[in-house]
């Protein structure tokens, strides 16, 4: 018995010695930040299953009394009295976000490779000019951009509003600068000797990019794709200006419409917000390892 007590006291003392004050402060800080980050997501998801009385009551309800699907039925069930056809809005967001990400990756790859590898006059001025454009807030660029596109559309005969390709073009104006900067920094970390060996073996410049540079740059390409996709997926201001027809609304505009409805239905807003958030979270978690490499490798001069 005495030996067991000694062993037990030794274990307790060992735990007490390993649990220092610095570790306690770190655990408290980490818990605080995790709760601050995760609780809004929990509140959003749980509120999508609550009734209007549970959301609008004075006392907060942290756990819904039942898993009600009324909000989701209103979004997707055509037989529901207040059917919102949210599936159409999801498809609209996909039609805008996916092409924006793909085009941004292609254009930024070519431009960033030229900045990182080719020698031409004004290269540094070009790269700094790209970053200078990115420093301007989107709200300052929307009016001149809309006016410019309206004049071009009047001359070429296409509508600026309710036009997904035009909206994609405006998103590229926002995402290409930082995409070019990210990829150019990453391309500089790839040894130039590898590409020179490919040129000596008979590959063209495009062959070197396709066979050597791109396979080595997958983390950076994935990072740029996720970055541009998230911007186009969540963007509200430009979509609000360029889209007027309800059937062409993207998800952020539709959620804003539900929020400003004369008959408020906050549980429906929370359900729509949950559906909008989940794909981005899944995409981020699935490609996290590529995203980490892509964002950190270009920040080190090699």
BALOBA-1460 file (C-alpha; in Angstrom, 3 decimals):
// residues 302
<rec num="1" residu="x" x="0.000" y="0.000" z="0.000"/>
<rec num="2" residu="x" x="2.825" y="2.342" z="0.891"/>
<rec num="3" residu="x" x="4.485" y="1.653" z="-2.431"/>
<rec num="4" residu="x" x="1.231" y="2.432" z="-4.282"/>
<rec num="5" residu="x" x="0.832" y="5.714" z="-2.391"/>
<rec num="6" residu="x" x="4.400" y="6.670" z="-3.253"/>
<rec num="7" residu="x" x="3.743" y="5.882" z="-6.922"/>
<rec num="8" residu="x" x="0.489" y="7.853" z="-6.844"/>
<rec num="9" residu="x" x="2.133" y="10.863" z="-5.211"/>
<rec num="10" residu="x" x="4.976" y="10.645" z="-7.673"/>
<rec num="11" residu="x" x="2.505" y="10.741" z="-10.586"/>
<rec num="12" residu="x" x="0.651" y="13.719" z="-9.098"/>
<rec num="13" residu="x" x="3.898" y="15.541" z="-8.467"/>
<rec num="14" residu="x" x="5.014" y="14.794" z="-12.021"/>
<rec num="15" residu="x" x="1.791" y="16.267" z="-13.436"/>
<rec num="16" residu="x" x="2.095" y="19.288" z="-11.151"/>
<rec num="17" residu="x" x="5.677" y="19.894" z="-12.255"/>
<rec num="18" residu="x" x="4.860" y="19.593" z="-15.957"/>
<rec num="19" residu="x" x="1.827" y="21.918" z="-15.674"/>
<rec num="20" residu="x" x="3.661" y="25.218" z="-15.304"/>
<rec num="21" residu="x" x="2.230" y="28.732" z="-15.137"/>
<rec num="22" residu="x" x="3.237" y="29.492" z="-18.733"/>
<rec num="23" residu="x" x="1.416" y="26.400" z="-19.976"/>
<rec num="24" residu="x" x="-1.669" y="27.362" z="-17.967"/>
<rec num="25" residu="x" x="-1.677" y="30.854" z="-19.523"/>
<rec num="26" residu="x" x="-1.198" y="29.335" z="-22.978"/>
<rec num="27" residu="x" x="-4.094" y="26.895" z="-22.434"/>
<rec num="28" residu="x" x="-6.400" y="29.687" z="-21.246"/>
<rec num="29" residu="x" x="-5.447" y="31.912" z="-24.181"/>
<rec num="30" residu="x" x="-5.890" y="29.087" z="-26.689"/>
<rec num="31" residu="x" x="-9.281" y="28.193" z="-25.224"/>
<rec num="32" residu="x" x="-10.389" y="31.825" z="-25.401"/>
<rec num="33" residu="x" x="-9.448" y="32.152" z="-29.076"/>
<rec num="34" residu="x" x="-11.000" y="28.795" z="-30.004"/>
<rec num="35" residu="x" x="-14.261" y="29.729" z="-28.311"/>
<rec num="36" residu="x" x="-14.212" y="33.174" z="-29.948"/>
<rec num="37" residu="x" x="-13.738" y="31.609" z="-33.377"/>
<rec num="38" residu="x" x="-15.950" y="28.533" z="-33.121"/>
<rec num="39" residu="x" x="-18.874" y="29.912" z="-31.129"/>
<rec num="40" residu="x" x="-20.202" y="32.177" z="-33.945"/>
<rec num="41" residu="x" x="-20.226" y="29.164" z="-36.273"/>
<rec num="42" residu="x" x="-22.052" y="27.084" z="-33.672"/>
<rec num="43" residu="x" x="-24.561" y="29.890" z="-33.110"/>
<rec num="44" residu="x" x="-25.186" y="30.208" z="-36.851"/>
<rec num="45" residu="x" x="-25.709" y="26.467" z="-37.347"/>
<rec num="46" residu="x" x="-27.842" y="25.993" z="-34.236"/>
<rec num="47" residu="x" x="-29.984" y="29.032" z="-35.059"/>
<rec num="48" residu="x" x="-30.890" y="27.514" z="-38.422"/>
<rec num="49" residu="x" x="-32.759" y="24.787" z="-36.505"/>
<rec num="50" residu="x" x="-34.459" y="27.111" z="-34.010"/>
<rec num="51" residu="x" x="-37.943" y="28.535" z="-34.170"/>
<rec num="52" residu="x" x="-38.567" y="32.243" z="-34.554"/>
<rec num="53" residu="x" x="-39.583" y="32.432" z="-30.890"/>
<rec num="54" residu="x" x="-36.313" y="30.860" z="-29.761"/>
<rec num="55" residu="x" x="-34.234" y="33.287" z="-31.839"/>
<rec num="56" residu="x" x="-36.274" y="36.415" z="-31.055"/>
<rec num="57" residu="x" x="-36.713" y="35.780" z="-27.341"/>
<rec num="58" residu="x" x="-34.995" y="37.915" z="-24.728"/>
<rec num="59" residu="x" x="-33.235" y="34.974" z="-23.130"/>
<rec num="60" residu="x" x="-30.677" y="33.370" z="-25.481"/>
<rec num="61" residu="x" x="-31.337" y="29.757" z="-26.420"/>
<rec num="62" residu="x" x="-28.023" y="27.976" z="-26.942"/>
<rec num="63" residu="x" x="-29.449" y="24.574" z="-27.860"/>
<rec num="64" residu="x" x="-32.596" y="24.323" z="-30.036"/>
<rec num="65" residu="x" x="-35.429" y="22.346" z="-28.517"/>
<rec num="66" residu="x" x="-35.728" y="20.293" z="-31.724"/>
<rec num="67" residu="x" x="-33.964" y="19.945" z="-35.061"/>
<rec num="68" residu="x" x="-36.512" y="21.820" z="-37.145"/>
<rec num="69" residu="x" x="-35.994" y="21.762" z="-40.911"/>
<rec num="70" residu="x" x="-38.504" y="24.507" z="-41.722"/>
<rec num="71" residu="x" x="-35.760" y="26.966" z="-42.711"/>
<rec num="72" residu="x" x="-34.127" y="24.478" z="-45.085"/>
<rec num="73" residu="x" x="-37.498" y="23.514" z="-46.528"/>
<rec num="74" residu="x" x="-38.208" y="27.156" z="-47.265"/>
<rec num="75" residu="x" x="-34.904" y="27.393" z="-49.103"/>
<rec num="76" residu="x" x="-35.156" y="24.201" z="-51.183"/>
<rec num="77" residu="x" x="-38.678" y="22.703" z="-51.093"/>
<rec num="78" residu="x" x="-40.828" y="23.946" z="-54.032"/>
<rec num="79" residu="x" x="-43.967" y="22.848" z="-52.172"/>
<rec num="80" residu="x" x="-43.243" y="25.153" z="-49.240"/>
<rec num="81" residu="x" x="-45.490" y="28.268" z="-49.127"/>
<rec num="82" residu="x" x="-42.551" y="30.719" z="-49.026"/>
<rec num="83" residu="x" x="-40.186" y="28.819" z="-51.304"/>
<rec num="84" residu="x" x="-36.989" y="30.824" z="-51.958"/>
<rec num="85" residu="x" x="-35.354" y="28.670" z="-54.694"/>
<rec num="86" residu="x" x="-31.965" y="28.955" z="-52.980"/>
<rec num="87" residu="x" x="-30.562" y="26.223" z="-55.193"/>
<rec num="88" residu="x" x="-30.645" y="28.686" z="-58.097"/>
<rec num="89" residu="x" x="-28.578" y="31.143" z="-56.045"/>
<rec num="90" residu="x" x="-26.039" y="28.438" z="-55.220"/>
<rec num="91" residu="x" x="-25.710" y="27.617" z="-58.913"/>
<rec num="92" residu="x" x="-25.240" y="31.319" z="-59.724"/>
<rec num="93" residu="x" x="-22.441" y="31.596" z="-57.173"/>
<rec num="94" residu="x" x="-20.769" y="28.500" z="-58.617"/>
<rec num="95" residu="x" x="-21.032" y="29.918" z="-62.147"/>
<rec num="96" residu="x" x="-19.246" y="33.049" z="-60.990"/>
<rec num="97" residu="x" x="-16.721" y="31.738" z="-58.449"/>
<rec num="98" residu="x" x="-15.331" y="28.715" z="-60.330"/>
<rec num="99" residu="x" x="-14.529" y="30.554" z="-63.621"/>
<rec num="100" residu="x" x="-13.036" y="33.428" z="-61.630"/>
<rec num="101" residu="x" x="-10.676" y="31.044" z="-59.831"/>
<rec num="102" residu="x" x="-9.672" y="29.175" z="-62.999"/>
<rec num="103" residu="x" x="-9.074" y="32.288" z="-65.104"/>
<rec num="104" residu="x" x="-7.170" y="33.986" z="-62.284"/>
<rec num="105" residu="x" x="-4.871" y="30.977" z="-61.932"/>
<rec num="106" residu="x" x="-4.130" y="30.848" z="-65.672"/>
<rec num="107" residu="x" x="-3.532" y="34.574" z="-66.136"/>
<rec num="108" residu="x" x="-1.574" y="35.029" z="-62.924"/>
<rec num="109" residu="x" x="0.608" y="32.028" z="-63.768"/>
<rec num="110" residu="x" x="1.668" y="33.510" z="-67.091"/>
<rec num="111" residu="x" x="2.132" y="37.014" z="-65.697"/>
<rec num="112" residu="x" x="3.946" y="35.898" z="-62.546"/>
<rec num="113" residu="x" x="6.311" y="33.666" z="-64.532"/>
<rec num="114" residu="x" x="7.198" y="36.589" z="-66.774"/>
<rec num="115" residu="x" x="7.910" y="38.774" z="-63.746"/>
<rec num="116" residu="x" x="9.934" y="36.088" z="-61.953"/>
<rec num="117" residu="x" x="11.984" y="34.704" z="-64.858"/>
<rec num="118" residu="x" x="12.044" y="37.046" z="-67.837"/>
<rec num="119" residu="x" x="14.050" y="40.232" z="-68.058"/>
<rec num="120" residu="x" x="12.341" y="43.276" z="-69.485"/>
<rec num="121" residu="x" x="12.425" y="46.999" z="-68.886"/>
<rec num="122" residu="x" x="10.121" y="48.288" z="-66.164"/>
<rec num="123" residu="x" x="9.577" y="44.909" z="-64.484"/>
<rec num="124" residu="x" x="9.839" y="46.264" z="-60.944"/>
<rec num="125" residu="x" x="7.627" y="49.222" z="-61.840"/>
<rec num="126" residu="x" x="5.067" y="46.813" z="-63.274"/>
<rec num="127" residu="x" x="5.007" y="44.670" z="-60.130"/>
<rec num="128" residu="x" x="4.804" y="47.678" z="-57.812"/>
<rec num="129" residu="x" x="2.046" y="49.154" z="-59.955"/>
<rec num="130" residu="x" x="0.027" y="45.962" z="-59.573"/>
<rec num="131" residu="x" x="0.300" y="46.159" z="-55.790"/>
<rec num="132" residu="x" x="-0.550" y="49.859" z="-55.877"/>
<rec num="133" residu="x" x="-3.831" y="49.065" z="-57.656"/>
<rec num="134" residu="x" x="-4.618" y="46.431" z="-55.042"/>
<rec num="135" residu="x" x="-4.217" y="48.996" z="-52.251"/>
<rec num="136" residu="x" x="-7.295" y="50.910" z="-53.433"/>
<rec num="137" residu="x" x="-10.516" y="49.732" z="-51.741"/>
<rec num="138" residu="x" x="-13.035" y="48.027" z="-53.981"/>
<rec num="139" residu="x" x="-15.674" y="50.654" z="-53.171"/>
<rec num="140" residu="x" x="-13.481" y="53.338" z="-54.811"/>
<rec num="141" residu="x" x="-13.029" y="51.336" z="-58.010"/>
<rec num="142" residu="x" x="-16.596" y="50.224" z="-58.562"/>
<rec num="143" residu="x" x="-17.919" y="53.510" z="-60.008"/>
<rec num="144" residu="x" x="-15.158" y="54.102" z="-62.603"/>
<rec num="145" residu="x" x="-15.112" y="50.383" z="-63.411"/>
<rec num="146" residu="x" x="-18.865" y="50.320" z="-63.970"/>
<rec num="147" residu="x" x="-18.716" y="53.464" z="-66.122"/>
<rec num="148" residu="x" x="-15.867" y="52.066" z="-68.214"/>
<rec num="149" residu="x" x="-17.593" y="48.728" z="-68.764"/>
<rec num="150" residu="x" x="-20.879" y="50.489" z="-69.574"/>
<rec num="151" residu="x" x="-19.205" y="52.499" z="-72.328"/>
<rec num="152" residu="x" x="-17.491" y="49.415" z="-73.729"/>
<rec num="153" residu="x" x="-20.766" y="47.494" z="-73.605"/>
<rec num="154" residu="x" x="-22.599" y="50.303" z="-75.423"/>
<rec num="155" residu="x" x="-20.064" y="50.238" z="-78.246"/>
<rec num="156" residu="x" x="-19.798" y="46.447" z="-78.542"/>
<rec num="157" residu="x" x="-23.489" y="45.768" z="-77.964"/>
<rec num="158" residu="x" x="-23.664" y="43.818" z="-74.709"/>
<rec num="159" residu="x" x="-25.359" y="44.504" z="-71.404"/>
<rec num="160" residu="x" x="-23.275" y="45.267" z="-68.365"/>
<rec num="161" residu="x" x="-25.941" y="44.391" z="-65.807"/>
<rec num="162" residu="x" x="-27.180" y="40.840" z="-65.306"/>
<rec num="163" residu="x" x="-24.118" y="39.575" z="-67.151"/>
<rec num="164" residu="x" x="-22.023" y="36.921" z="-65.408"/>
<rec num="165" residu="x" x="-18.937" y="37.311" z="-67.669"/>
<rec num="166" residu="x" x="-18.829" y="41.035" z="-66.855"/>
<rec num="167" residu="x" x="-19.097" y="40.269" z="-63.133"/>
<rec num="168" residu="x" x="-16.279" y="37.725" z="-63.459"/>
<rec num="169" residu="x" x="-14.175" y="40.405" z="-65.157"/>
<rec num="170" residu="x" x="-14.693" y="42.755" z="-62.218"/>
<rec num="171" residu="x" x="-13.674" y="40.013" z="-59.791"/>
<rec num="172" residu="x" x="-10.497" y="39.422" z="-61.794"/>
<rec num="173" residu="x" x="-9.667" y="43.100" z="-61.440"/>
<rec num="174" residu="x" x="-9.715" y="42.580" z="-57.662"/>
<rec num="175" residu="x" x="-7.949" y="39.218" z="-57.435"/>
<rec num="176" residu="x" x="-5.294" y="39.274" z="-60.176"/>
<rec num="177" residu="x" x="-2.943" y="41.782" z="-58.476"/>
<rec num="178" residu="x" x="-2.399" y="39.770" z="-55.315"/>
<rec num="179" residu="x" x="-2.434" y="36.486" z="-57.277"/>
<rec num="180" residu="x" x="0.378" y="37.786" z="-59.489"/>
<rec num="181" residu="x" x="2.353" y="38.866" z="-56.462"/>
<rec num="182" residu="x" x="1.891" y="35.543" z="-54.645"/>
<rec num="183" residu="x" x="2.903" y="33.431" z="-57.632"/>
<rec num="184" residu="x" x="5.851" y="35.594" z="-58.647"/>
<rec num="185" residu="x" x="7.335" y="35.230" z="-55.159"/>
<rec num="186" residu="x" x="6.778" y="31.479" z="-55.280"/>
<rec num="187" residu="x" x="8.331" y="31.097" z="-58.736"/>
<rec num="188" residu="x" x="11.479" y="32.813" z="-57.460"/>
<rec num="189" residu="x" x="11.921" y="30.005" z="-54.908"/>
<rec num="190" residu="x" x="12.142" y="27.407" z="-57.712"/>
<rec num="191" residu="x" x="15.786" y="27.008" z="-58.827"/>
<rec num="192" residu="x" x="16.270" y="28.473" z="-62.294"/>
<rec num="193" residu="x" x="18.797" y="25.734" z="-63.084"/>
<rec num="194" residu="x" x="15.972" y="23.182" z="-63.320"/>
<rec num="195" residu="x" x="14.210" y="25.205" z="-65.997"/>
<rec num="196" residu="x" x="17.486" y="25.871" z="-67.836"/>
<rec num="197" residu="x" x="18.098" y="22.129" z="-67.967"/>
<rec num="198" residu="x" x="14.675" y="21.693" z="-69.546"/>
<rec num="199" residu="x" x="15.465" y="24.353" z="-72.153"/>
<rec num="200" residu="x" x="18.757" y="22.631" z="-72.964"/>
<rec num="201" residu="x" x="16.928" y="19.320" z="-73.408"/>
<rec num="202" residu="x" x="14.776" y="20.906" z="-76.113"/>
<rec num="203" residu="x" x="11.689" y="22.105" z="-74.270"/>
<rec num="204" residu="x" x="10.144" y="25.385" z="-75.299"/>
<rec num="205" residu="x" x="9.396" y="28.074" z="-72.758"/>
<rec num="206" residu="x" x="5.759" y="26.963" z="-72.545"/>
<rec num="207" residu="x" x="6.913" y="23.345" z="-72.267"/>
<rec num="208" residu="x" x="9.120" y="24.262" z="-69.327"/>
<rec num="209" residu="x" x="6.217" y="26.023" z="-67.632"/>
<rec num="210" residu="x" x="3.839" y="23.097" z="-68.228"/>
<rec num="211" residu="x" x="6.197" y="20.209" z="-67.430"/>
<rec num="212" residu="x" x="8.497" y="21.659" z="-64.779"/>
<rec num="213" residu="x" x="7.277" y="24.894" z="-63.199"/>
<rec num="214" residu="x" x="3.595" y="24.058" z="-62.745"/>
<rec num="215" residu="x" x="4.110" y="20.636" z="-61.085"/>
<rec num="216" residu="x" x="6.520" y="22.258" z="-58.630"/>
<rec num="217" residu="x" x="4.096" y="25.123" z="-57.982"/>
<rec num="218" residu="x" x="0.959" y="23.153" z="-57.105"/>
<rec num="219" residu="x" x="0.787" y="24.512" z="-53.508"/>
<rec num="220" residu="x" x="0.938" y="28.108" z="-54.759"/>
<rec num="221" residu="x" x="-1.582" y="27.451" z="-57.529"/>
<rec num="222" residu="x" x="-3.991" y="25.878" z="-55.043"/>
<rec num="223" residu="x" x="-3.538" y="28.842" z="-52.699"/>
<rec num="224" residu="x" x="-4.358" y="31.306" z="-55.473"/>
<rec num="225" residu="x" x="-7.353" y="29.245" z="-56.575"/>
<rec num="226" residu="x" x="-8.758" y="29.084" z="-53.030"/>
<rec num="227" residu="x" x="-8.115" y="32.784" z="-52.478"/>
<rec num="228" residu="x" x="-9.878" y="33.900" z="-55.662"/>
<rec num="229" residu="x" x="-12.691" y="31.392" z="-55.181"/>
<rec num="230" residu="x" x="-13.401" y="32.649" z="-51.668"/>
<rec num="231" residu="x" x="-13.475" y="36.276" z="-52.818"/>
<rec num="232" residu="x" x="-15.887" y="35.545" z="-55.671"/>
<rec num="233" residu="x" x="-17.976" y="33.214" z="-53.478"/>
<rec num="234" residu="x" x="-18.447" y="35.776" z="-50.687"/>
<rec num="235" residu="x" x="-18.403" y="39.032" z="-52.679"/>
<rec num="236" residu="x" x="-21.434" y="41.254" z="-52.178"/>
<rec num="237" residu="x" x="-20.870" y="44.842" z="-53.346"/>
<rec num="238" residu="x" x="-20.030" y="44.250" z="-57.010"/>
<rec num="239" residu="x" x="-22.717" y="41.591" z="-57.359"/>
<rec num="240" residu="x" x="-25.275" y="43.978" z="-55.877"/>
<rec num="241" residu="x" x="-24.381" y="46.645" z="-58.454"/>
<rec num="242" residu="x" x="-24.093" y="44.423" z="-61.528"/>
<rec num="243" residu="x" x="-26.996" y="42.024" z="-60.859"/>
<rec num="244" residu="x" x="-30.599" y="43.217" z="-60.789"/>
<rec num="245" residu="x" x="-32.679" y="40.168" z="-61.729"/>
<rec num="246" residu="x" x="-33.684" y="38.000" z="-58.776"/>
<rec num="247" residu="x" x="-33.066" y="34.768" z="-60.678"/>
<rec num="248" residu="x" x="-29.436" y="35.818" z="-61.188"/>
<rec num="249" residu="x" x="-28.704" y="36.757" z="-57.579"/>
<rec num="250" residu="x" x="-25.704" y="35.121" z="-55.977"/>
<rec num="251" residu="x" x="-25.944" y="33.804" z="-52.427"/>
<rec num="252" residu="x" x="-24.725" y="36.957" z="-50.605"/>
<rec num="253" residu="x" x="-27.377" y="39.086" z="-52.330"/>
<rec num="254" residu="x" x="-30.072" y="36.509" z="-51.646"/>
<rec num="255" residu="x" x="-29.147" y="36.370" z="-47.967"/>
<rec num="256" residu="x" x="-29.274" y="40.151" z="-47.782"/>
<rec num="257" residu="x" x="-32.722" y="40.044" z="-49.418"/>
<rec num="258" residu="x" x="-33.936" y="37.548" z="-46.831"/>
<rec num="259" residu="x" x="-32.473" y="39.646" z="-44.025"/>
<rec num="260" residu="x" x="-34.234" y="42.823" z="-45.226"/>
<rec num="261" residu="x" x="-37.553" y="41.082" z="-45.860"/>
<rec num="262" residu="x" x="-40.521" y="42.913" z="-44.245"/>
<rec num="263" residu="x" x="-41.428" y="39.666" z="-42.481"/>
<rec num="264" residu="x" x="-38.149" y="38.788" z="-40.737"/>
<rec num="265" residu="x" x="-37.118" y="35.134" z="-40.675"/>
<rec num="266" residu="x" x="-33.708" y="35.019" z="-38.993"/>
<rec num="267" residu="x" x="-33.644" y="31.208" z="-38.892"/>
<rec num="268" residu="x" x="-33.862" y="31.158" z="-42.699"/>
<rec num="269" residu="x" x="-31.015" y="33.673" z="-42.909"/>
<rec num="270" residu="x" x="-28.922" y="31.488" z="-40.617"/>
<rec num="271" residu="x" x="-29.721" y="28.380" z="-42.658"/>
<rec num="272" residu="x" x="-28.694" y="30.104" z="-45.888"/>
<rec num="273" residu="x" x="-25.514" y="31.414" z="-44.242"/>
<rec num="274" residu="x" x="-24.680" y="27.909" z="-43.046"/>
<rec num="275" residu="x" x="-25.096" y="26.483" z="-46.545"/>
<rec num="276" residu="x" x="-22.912" y="29.252" z="-47.934"/>
<rec num="277" residu="x" x="-20.164" y="28.706" z="-45.344"/>
<rec num="278" residu="x" x="-19.877" y="24.914" z="-45.365"/>
<rec num="279" residu="x" x="-18.353" y="24.503" z="-48.896"/>
<rec num="280" residu="x" x="-15.605" y="27.037" z="-48.129"/>
<rec num="281" residu="x" x="-14.768" y="25.325" z="-44.833"/>
<rec num="282" residu="x" x="-14.647" y="21.899" z="-46.482"/>
<rec num="283" residu="x" x="-12.487" y="23.234" z="-49.320"/>
<rec num="284" residu="x" x="-10.120" y="24.892" z="-46.882"/>
<rec num="285" residu="x" x="-9.761" y="21.790" z="-44.696"/>
<rec num="286" residu="x" x="-9.295" y="19.465" z="-47.686"/>
<rec num="287" residu="x" x="-6.548" y="21.618" z="-49.230"/>
<rec num="288" residu="x" x="-4.996" y="22.976" z="-46.052"/>
<rec num="289" residu="x" x="-1.590" y="21.366" z="-46.619"/>
<rec num="290" residu="x" x="-1.314" y="22.945" z="-50.077"/>
<rec num="291" residu="x" x="-2.515" y="26.280" z="-48.747"/>
<rec num="292" residu="x" x="0.088" y="26.318" z="-45.955"/>
<rec num="293" residu="x" x="2.957" y="25.565" z="-48.337"/>
<rec num="294" residu="x" x="1.764" y="28.026" z="-50.937"/>
<rec num="295" residu="x" x="1.439" y="30.926" z="-48.513"/>
<rec num="296" residu="x" x="4.720" y="30.373" z="-46.665"/>
<rec num="297" residu="x" x="7.162" y="29.286" z="-49.371"/>
<rec num="298" residu="x" x="6.881" y="32.530" z="-51.324"/>
<rec num="299" residu="x" x="7.541" y="34.601" z="-48.251"/>
<rec num="300" residu="x" x="11.120" y="33.344" z="-47.894"/>
<rec num="301" residu="x" x="13.767" y="34.607" z="-50.253"/>
<rec num="302" residu="x" x="15.609" y="31.573" z="-51.547"/>
